[in-house]
Amino acid sequence: MARRSALSIRIVEGRNLPAKDIMGSSDPYCIVKIDDEAIIRTATVWKTLSPFWGEEYEVQLQPGFHSISIYVMDEDALSRDDIIGKVCITRDMLAEHPKGYSGWMSLSEVDPDEEVQGEIHLRVEVLGSQGSRRLRCSVLEARDLARKDRNGASDPFVRLRYNGKTQESTVVKKSCYPRWNETFEFELAEPAEEKLCVEVWDWDLVGRNDFLGKVVFSVQGLEAAGQEEGWFRLWPDKSKPTEDERRGSLGSLQLQVKLRDETVLPSHCYQPLVQLLCQEVKLGRQDGQVHLVTLLDETTTAECRQEVAINLVKLFLGQGLVKEYLDLLFELELAKPCEPNTLFRSNSLASKSMESFLKVTGMPYLHFVLGPTITRVFEEKKYVELDPGKVEIKDVGCSGLHRVQTEGEVIEQGRQHLQSYLGELLDAIVRSAPACPPLIRAAFRQLFQRVGERFPQHQHAKFVAVTSFLCLRFFSPAVMTPKLFQLRAAHADARTSRTLLLLAKAIQLVGNMEPAAGRAKETWLSPLLPVLQQGTARMRDFITRLVGTEEGEGEGRPLGPPPAVVKEGLLLVHKTRGKGPLLAAAAGKKLHFCLTGESLSFGKSPGAERIGAIALGDILAAEKVEEKSFGSSHVMQVVYMATGGQQETAYLQCKCVNELNQWLSALRKACGNNPRVLRSYHPGVFRGDKWSCCHQRDRTGLGCDRTRHGVTLQDWSDPLDPTVEAQRLFQHLQGLRGTLRDKYWELLEPEEAQNGRRGEDAALPEGLSRLLAVLGDLERCHRRAQPPAPAPALLQLQT
């Protein structure tokens, strides 16, 4: 049994942001921090006050998650980036929205006294007998404090306040992981109504000290407990009056955030549910009966359908039945009243499942087909415009030394550029049939045959059915927003974005198989009509080849192991005192690292011979390094066991925060089952005779911060986990138990519904009856697995 917390974040767009540039605009991007650790950086959207990102992430969390903060920044090439504002969402806020929060949130100004982080280790106790009692507080250490000084650290000390008296600890210089081991005593006031306040401050020689956070204790609660020791989270000072004058004037963010706290039972607990779903898929559609999949489709809301679709696709991929599942959806969808020209255009479970299936299984294929053309568009930055109402001569410049181009010349030049891009893209698509994964070809073959049988008089419809998914829901969205499909690391600028939009529109028109219809809606597309008609004919031939070749046996078996290369790229190796195999010859060099299912290896270049490697079983931790250690916030450390049995560390620098977190995530997933992983680590480096983070002199001593093995970013290339998918389907179905029964009676033929009883005792079909029983059994398993409720926290007050 495992308890997991996962956070889904979608940063949609911003509006009414303040201008930070002299041109009256901004270059906004977002930094997402989870419990004060930067996890995600969105792409920069240039020169706008209403940016659109549309970026979506899922993060696996450590136990004890408290809050998520999203900072909106303005990128500046010449100086430090400006902070526009932030949004903070606590765990309690997300708990009030179990189905997720979706909406606009106003940005608030960033107050330095609220930018606190970290924890402090304290032991608080009441000593003595009645009449001469004392309150003792031992200040032991702290970790991950906020960095307030220019050197990337702080000079922390502790101030204790109780009953009008104040005491202070010594100052620990240049450390965010200080160790004090000091004890303070106060005479206990009677009655014990006063509170003990433990504050952490950053000492400054010049100017006022900076606030680093505080913990407040109830002495009455302490009297009942006698003693309390542990790590306590530092909280901002909420006693200060807040000023909301600027709230709303900084703009707002549209967000979709959902927290999943899941208890994943052992896999055998879900076998009855998985077996039932597989049996229903194998059984197929039966005339006169309401299929379980139809009930699921009809009872799932539009907001949840995408998530349910991807859960089902991954579940059936793991069971080797995804082809049969999709075929059942096609059959059920085609059994409804429908027109050949509007097939699969709605957001039904069939449409969402096929769309999810393409993303889960077809991303390498998508990159293979679209990658070269997208790269060319970004690099050339050609001005492409066909709409006379949007042509701007000033964006094009002069065609010669003395003459500005006319509108017609600009449009003709844009047509030539667009035709070149479209031709290259269509060439790539037409040639790609052999490279298309067999499972995708098999799914399209089924769809092609089903639609041909349903509409024998409209043979055109079966081609449109395939292109409605391949072009309209897969290729075209990826061309329009390549950043969201990992084709590019950043969003396009305005000029490139317009070119991509026109190219995506052209792919849509080709996919519709009726270019003339698009011309009728937008007459300015007329210059492109000949190439669109030619593209339609080529697309028809491509579909015929794509679905016409049987791929042999074995398409229905589960997917094989993931690709050999999990992650690769150039990383800078920093020099340290270690003498392990990584550090002997590679220090100060930028090398190509490659993570596979067996090891982390490196060489001079992607195709060069490997210089060395670390077996995954020898990797003990993958963590971030303090910025002050190497002057960069994008350095990670890989702690590993060297061949001689000694523990060594490789310090590797990434180019940005996203690459850093992607590498950390990939390494943590690859080493997740290693029994030797560390529970603590040093976020600094050992220089001279001590660690730079906590100033410990024992090089092999326990780390001063806890490792974060559980914090990972979810990715489309992650291996399948059928147990997690089954748990999420159970959670969804559990909320539909009553609705499923009602929808079944509603969907029955009227005469059959009138002859049956609709009460609790009414006879249900075997599939639905078994499903309700399985859900009841799983609910009882979850109740037995729930841990006892924790004792109420009487001591620490969040004030």
N, C-alpha and C positions, 0 to 999 in steps of 0.2 A: 504494500500500500504506500502511496506517495501523495503528499500534499503539495500542490502547485499553485502559484499565483502568476497569472499572465495578464498583461496590460496591452489592449489594442488602442492605438492612437492614430487618428487621421486628422491632419492639419489641412483644412480645406482652403481657406482664404482669409485675407484681412481686409479691413476697410477703414477709411478715414484716418490713416496713419499720419502723424505730423511730418512735415518736410524737414529734412536734416541737411540737405545739400543747398548750395547757393543757387542752384537752378530750380528750386522750389519742389524738389522731389526727394525720394529716398531709394536706397538699394536694400530692401529688407530681406532678412532670412531669420530662421528660428533656431534656437538651441533648446533642446529638451533635456531637462535634468530630472533624474529620479533619485529622490533623497539626496539632492545636492551633487550628484555625480552626472556629468555631461555624458549622455548616451547617444544622442542624435543631433546632427546639424542638417537642416534642410538646405536645398539649393537657394542661391540668391536670385531674387527676381529684380531685374534692373529697372530703374527709373519709373517707379510707380508708387502711389499711395494706397492702392487697392490690389495687393498682390494675390495671385492664385498659385497655390502649391499643389494641392490634391495628393499629398504624400501620405502613405499609410505604413504603419509599422506595428509589429507585435513583439513585445519584450517579455522574456521570462524573468521573473523577479526573485530576489532573495526573500526568505521569510522576514516579516517585520517591516515591510514596505509602509512608508508613512504618507508621502505626497509626491506629486509630479508638478514641476514648474516649467513653464514654456516662456522663454525670453525672446522678444522680438528685437532684433539688432539691425543696425544700419551699417553696411559694409563700407569701409573707407580705405582707399588704397594708400593714402599718405600718412594716416595716423591711426590711433586706436579706434576700433569700431564703437559707435555710439549705442547705448542701450535706449531703446524707445520705450519699453515697458514690459510687463510680465503678467502672466496668468498663473495662479496657483490653485491646484485642485488636491484636496486632501483625501485620504482613504475613506474617511467618514462621509464626505460628499459623494464619493462614488458608491458607497454602500447604500445611499438613499436612492440610487438609480440602478437597480440590479440588471436592467436591460441595456444599460449604458446611457451616458449623457450625450446629447446632441443639441447644439445651438451656438449662439453668439455669446461671447464673454468679453467684457470690457477690460482693457489693459489698465493696470495700476502702476503708479510710479514705483521705482525700486528704491527702498529705504535701506541704507547701509546697516542700520540697527536690526533690520529684519533678515538680512542675508547671513544667517548663522547656520552652522552645520556641525556635525560631529557628536561625540559622546564623551562623557566623563565618568571615571570609575571612582565611586565613593563608598565609604562605610560609615553609616550614621547609627548612633546608639545612645541610649539613656543609661547613665551610671549612677550609683549611689542609692541610698535609702531615702525614705520620706523625710523631707526637711532639708536635705543637703544633696539634692540631685543635680547632676551635670549632664549637659548635652555635648557629646563628643562627635566630631566629624573628621574622618580621616580622608584626605584628598590624595588619591593614589596616582592617577595618571589620566590622560585624555588622548583621544585619537581623532584624526581627520578634521581638525579645526579649520576654520576659514582662513584663507591667506589674505592678510591685510597689508603686508609690506611689499615694497618693490622687489625684494629679493626672492619673492615667491614663498615666503613663510610668515610667521608671526612671532612675537615675543610674549607668550602668554603668562598670566598669573591669575590666581583665584582670589576673589573677594567674598567673604562670608558675612552675612548680615543676620542678626537675631536680636530681638528685644531691644532695638536701639543701639546695639554695639556692632562694631565692624572689625574684622581681622583680615589680613592679607597674607598670601603665600609669597615665596620668592619668585622671581622672574626667570623663566627658562628661555634663553636667547635662541632665535632662529630655529624654531621647531613647531610643527603642527601636531606632533605626537609627544608632548612633554610628559615627564615623570617627576612628580613632586615627592610623594611618600611623606607628607607632612600631616600632623594631627592638630586640631584646634578644639578648644573646649569653651563652653559658655555655661553660666549658671542658669539652671532651668527655671523659667518663670512659672509662677503659680497664679491662676490655673494655666495649663499649657495650651493657650489659645494662639500664641504667636507662631509665626511660620519661619522656618529656616530657609534663607535664600542663598544659593551658591551661584555666584556669577563668575564668568570667565572673561578676561579682558586682554587686549593686546597692548602692551606697554609701548609708548612712544616717547622718545627723548624730547621732541619738539611737537607741540600741538597736543590735542586731547587724545586720551586713550580710546581705542576702538572696542566696541562691545562685540563679544564673541558668542554670547548665549548664556542662558541661566537655567537652573533647576530649582523648584520651590517645593519644600516638604511640609507636610502637616505633622506637627509634633504630637498632636493627639493620636494620630494613627500610629506614630512611631512608639508611643508609650505602650500601646496594645501589642505591637509586634516585638518590642524589645530592641531589635537590631535589624538593620537592612543594609545589604551590600549588593552592588551590581553596577552594570553600565547603564547610565541614564542619558537619554537624548537631550541635547541642549535645545532650548526653545527661545524664540525672539522675545523681546520685551513688549508685551501687549498692553502694559500699563500706560504707555505714552498715548496722548490723544492723537487720533489719526485724522489726516486732512484729505477729504475726498473731493476737493475742488477740481482736481485734474482728472479724476476718474471719468472716463468717457471722452475726454478731450484728447487722449492718447490713441484713440481708435479701438478696434475690437477684433477678435479672432473668432472664426467659425471652426468649431472643434467637434469631433466625435470620439469619445473616450469610453472604454468599457473595461472593467476589472473583473477577471474571472478568478475566484478562489475555488479550486477544484480539489476534491479528494478522489484520486484515481485508485480504484480497487485493483487487486490482482487480476490478471487477464482472464483467468478462468471464471470470474464472477460475471463477465460480460458475454461469455460464450452463448448462453441461451438467447440473448438479444441479437448477437451477430448471426447465429444460426437461423433464427427466425427471419431476419431481413434477407439473408442469402436464399432461404427457401422460397420466400415470396418472389424474389427476382427470378429464380429458376422456374417457378410455376408459371410466370408470365400472365398476360391479360386473358381473362375469361369473360365471354359475353354474359351480360345480365348480372354481373357481380361488381361490387365496388372494391377496387384493388387498394391494398394498404398504402401503396405509393400515391395513389390518387387522393386518399384521405390526408396524407402528409402534405401534399401540394396544396390542397384546398384549405387546410387549417393553418398553414404557415404564413405569417404576415410578410408583406413586401420587405420590411426592414430586416427580417431574419432570413429571408430566402437565400441570399448569397452565402451566408455562413453555413446554413444547413446543407446547401448544395456541395460546398467544398468538403464538409465533413463526410457526406455520403460518398463522394468521389474518392476520397482518400481511403475510406473504409473498404470500399469494393476493389480499389486498386490492390490493397493488401490481401484481399481474399481471392484475387484473380478473376473477379466477376464484373469489372467495370464495363466491359464491352456489352455484356448481357444487361446490365443496369441501364446503360444509355439506350440500348435497343428497346427495352421496355418503356422508357420514357417517350421515345419517338412514337412507339405504337399507341400509347395512351393519348399522346397529344394529337396524333392524326385521327384518332377515333372521335374527337370532338368536331362539332361543326366548324369548318375553317375554309378559307379561300386560298388558292395556290399562290397568290401574290402577296400574302401576308403571313406566310408560315414562319413560326419561331421568331416573330418580331416582338412578342410580349416578353415580360420578365417572369415567365413561368419557371417551375422547377426544372423542366427539360432544358430551357434556354440557359439558365444559370448553371446547371450541372455541366452542360457541354462547354460553356465558357470557362468554368473552373477546371475542367478536364484538360483543355488546351493549355492553360497557364501552368498546371502542375506537371504535365508531361511534355509540353512543347516549347519551353523557353529556350533551350539550346538551339532548336530548329529555327525559332523566331530570330535569334541573334545571328544565325548563319545566313538567313535570307535577307534580313533588313540591315544588318550591321554596316556593310560597306557603303550602301547608299546614304544612310543616315550620317555616317562619318563625313562623307563627301559634302553633303549639304551644310553641315556645321563648319567645315573647314573653308569652303568657298564663299559662304555668306553672300551669295548673289541676290540681287534685288529682283523679286518675282512678283508681278501683279498683273492680273488679267481684267480686273474690274475697273472700268474707266472712272467710276466714282471714287476710287481709292488711290488712283495713281498720283504719286507725289514726285514731281520732276526733281526737286531739290535732293531727294534721297538717291538719285542716280548720278547726277553730275553731268559733265559734258562728254559728248561722244568724240569730240576732237578738241582742238585748241580754241576754237572761236564759236562753235555752234552747240547750243543746248538741244538735247534730243526732244523730239515731239512726243506727244502722248501716244500716237500710233506706233512710233519706234520703240518706246518703252514697253508697250504691251507685246509687240512682236518679239523683242528680246526676252521678255519674261516667258513668253510661250516656248521659245527655243530652250531656255533653261529648264522649264518644267517638263517639257517633252523629253529632254535628255535624262532627267532624273526618273521620270516615269518609265521610260524605255529600259533603263538599267534595272529598275526594280522589277518590272515585268519579266525581264530576262532571268533574273535571279529566281523569281517565283516559278516560272515555267521549267527551269532546269532542276528545281528542288525536289521533284517527286521521289527520286530514289533516296534522298536524305531525310524525307519525312518519316518520323518514327512509325514502325509497323502498327502499333496500337492505335495511333491516330488515323492511319489509313483504313484500318479495319472499322473504326467507328464511322468514318465518312462513307465507307462502302455500304454499311448497314443503312445509314440515313438515306443515301442515294437510292437504294433498292426500295425502302419503305415508301418514300415519297413517289417513286415511279409507279408502285402498285396502287397507291391511294389516288393518284391523278393520272390515269393512263392516257387521258386526252390532252394533258398538258405536260408533255415531256420536258418542256423548258423548266418546270417547277423544281425538278430534282437537282438541276444545276444550281439554281438560285438558293435552294436549301443548304447546299454545301458552302457556297460563297457567303451566305448570310452569317455563318459562323467564322469561316476562315478569313474573309476580307473585312466584314463589317464589325465583328466582335473581337478580332485578334490582330490582323495586320494594320488596319486603319487606326485604331486607338494607339497602337505602339508607334506609328509614324507621327501621329499628332502630338503625343507626349512621351518621347523616348525615355525621359528621366524616370517615369513611373514603371517602365519595363526594363530598367537597368541597362538600357542601351547607351545612355550617357550619364556622366556624373553630375551634370548641372542642367538646369532648364535653358531653353534657347532664348536668345535675345529677340526683340520685337521683329526684326527683319527675318531672321531664320524661322521664327515661330510662324510667320505668315506663309513662308514657303512650305513648311511642313503641313500647315493646314490645307493649302491648295493641293499638295501631293496626296494627303489623306482623303480629301474630297474626290480626287481623281480615282483613287483605289476603290472608294465606295461606289462610284459610278460604274467602274468596271465590274465590281462585285454584284451590282444590281442587274447586270447583263442587259441593261437598256439605257445606253448613254443618251439617247434622244430625250428620254424623260427628264434627265438632269438638265439638259440644254433648255427644255421648255421652262423650267423653274428659274434658271439663271442664264439668261441669253448671252452674257459675256463669256460663257464657256464655249461658245461656238468655235473659236479658233482651235480648240483642243479636240473637237468632235472626231476628226479622222483617226487620230491616234487612239482615242477611246474605243472606237468601233473595232479597230485592229486588236486592241487589248482584250476586248470582250471575246473575240474569236479565239485568241490565244489562251485565254482563261478557260474557255469551254474545252479546248483540247487538253489543257493541263488537268482539269477535273476528271476527264475521261481516263487519262493515264493514272491519275492518283487512285481512283476507285476500281480500276479495271484489272489490277494484278493481285491475285491471291498471294498472300505472304507465307503460306504454309501453316503447319500446325504450331501450336504453342502461343498464339497471341493472347489467349485468355489466362495464361499463367501469371502469377504475381510478377511485378517488375523485378529485374535483377538488382544487384548491388549498385549503389550510386556511383557516379563517375569516379575514376581513380583519383583525380585531382580535386580536392575540396576547396583549396584556396591557394593562390600564388601571386607573387608580385615582388617588386624591388623594395628592400628595406636597408636602412643604414645601420651597421653594427657599431655600437659605441664601445670604446676601449675601457676595460676595467682591470682589476687586479687578478681576476680568475685566469686559470690556465687550462680550461676545458677545451675540447676539440673545436668548439665554435670560435673561441676567443684567441686561439693560438695564432692563426694566420689571417683572420678576417677583420680584426679591429680597425675601425676608421674607414671601412670600405662599404660601398653599396652593392649588395649581392641579391641574387634572385632566389627567393625562398619558395618552397613548394610543400604544401601540407597535403598528405594523402591519408588513406585509412591505416597506414602502417607507421609513418614517420614524418618528421619535419626535416626536410633536407634543403641544402643550398648549394649554389654554384655561381659562376661569374655571370652567366646569362641563361635564358630559358632553355636553349638547346645544348648548353655546355655540360661537360661531365660534372657530376656532383662532387663537391669538395668534402662534404661531411653530412651527417644526419643524426637526429635524435629520435630514438624509438618512442612511440606514443606512450608506451608503458613506463618510460623513464621521466616523462614530464610531470612535475609535481604541482605546478601552478602557472597561470598566465594572468598577469595583473598589470595595472597602470603604474607609472613611475612619476614621482613628484616633479613638477615643472622645474624647480630650482636645481635638480640634480644634473640636468644636461641643457638647461635653458630652453626646453621645449615641452609643451603639454601633450605631445603626441608620441611619447615613448612608452613602450611596453617591456615587461621583463618576462622571460620564460625561465622558470626555475626547473632544473632537471638534475638527474642523478648521472654523473659522469662514469666512464668505464672503470675508474679506480674505486668507485663506491663513495666518492665525496660529492657533496651538493654544490652545484655551480649555477650561475645565472648569466643569461644572455640578454643584453639590453638592445632592443631593436626599435628604430625610429620610423614611424609612418609619416605620410605626407599631410594627413588631416585627421580630425576627430572621427569622421565616419570610417575611414580605413582602419584606424586604431581599433574601434569597437567591432568592426567586422572580423579583424584578425583575432581579437580576444574571444569573440563569440565562437568562431570556428574552432579555435584551440580548445576552448572549454567543452564544447560538444564532443570533440574527438577524444578528449581525455576524461569524459564524465564518469566512466566506469573504472577508472584507475583507483585501486584501493589505497594507494600511497599518497593521494593528493594532500597538500598541506591545508591546515585550518587557519594559519596566520602567516604573514609575510612582512617584509620591510619595504615600504613604498619609496624609500630613499636608496642610496648606494653607500657601500663601505669604503670610506676614504680616510687615509691616515690611520688612525687607530679607533675609529668609531663610525657608527651609522649616521648618515646625515639627517635622518628623519627623527629618531628618538634619542640620539647621542649614546646609545648602548655601545659598550666596548667589546662585548662578546660577539664575535663575527658569526658564530653558529647558534646564538641564542634564539629564543622564540621571537617571532615577528611582533611588531607593535600594532598591526592592523589585521583585521580578519579578511580572509580571501573571499572572493565573490564568484565562486564556481557556478552558482545558479543564475547569474545575470547573463542572458544571451539574447541575441536578436534572431527572430524567426525568419526563415528564408524559404523560397520556393524549392531550393535544392535540398532541403533537410530530408533525411530518411523518413519513411512512413512510420507512424506510431499508431497502429490500429486501436490500441487500448485507450489512448487519449481521445481519438475520434469517437469511439463507442461511448465514452463517458460524456462527451459533449452532446451526442445524439440523445443519450438518456436524459440529460438535463432538459433538453428541448422537448422531448416527448412527454416527460413528466409534467410539464406545464400545460400539455394539451390533452390530458386524460379525459376530462369531461367533454371538451370540444370534439374530440375524435368520435365519441359515441353519438353526439348530436348531429355531426356532419354526415355520419353514415346513414342515419335515417333520412336526412334531407336529400341525399344523393340517390336513394333507392327510387326505382320506378314508382310513380304515384300509386298504381294499383297494388304493388307489393307493400308499400309503406302503409296503406290503409288496412291491409289484412294482418299486419303484425302489430305487436304491442311495443310502445316506445318507452316503457318504464325501465327501472333499473334491472328488472328480472327478464326483460325481453331478450330473446335469443339473438346473439351476435355471430357473425361469421367466425370461422375457426381462427383465421389470421389475426383479426382484431381482438378476439377473446384471449388468445395466447399472448399478444402484445401487452394487454392490460395486466395479465398475470405476471409476466416477466418484469414489467415496470414496478409492480408491487413488491416482488422479491428483491429487486435491486434497491428499492427504497429502504427495505428492512436491513439490507447489508450495510447501507450507508449509515443508518442510525446506530448500528452496532459498532461501526468504525469510528464514530465521532469521539474525539477526546473529551474528558471531563471539562466542564466549564472552569476557567481559571478563577482563582480567588480574586475578589475585588481589590483594586489598587488603592490602598488607603493613604499611601505616603506621598507619591509624587503628584503635584498639582500643576496643570498646564496653565499657569497664569503669569 
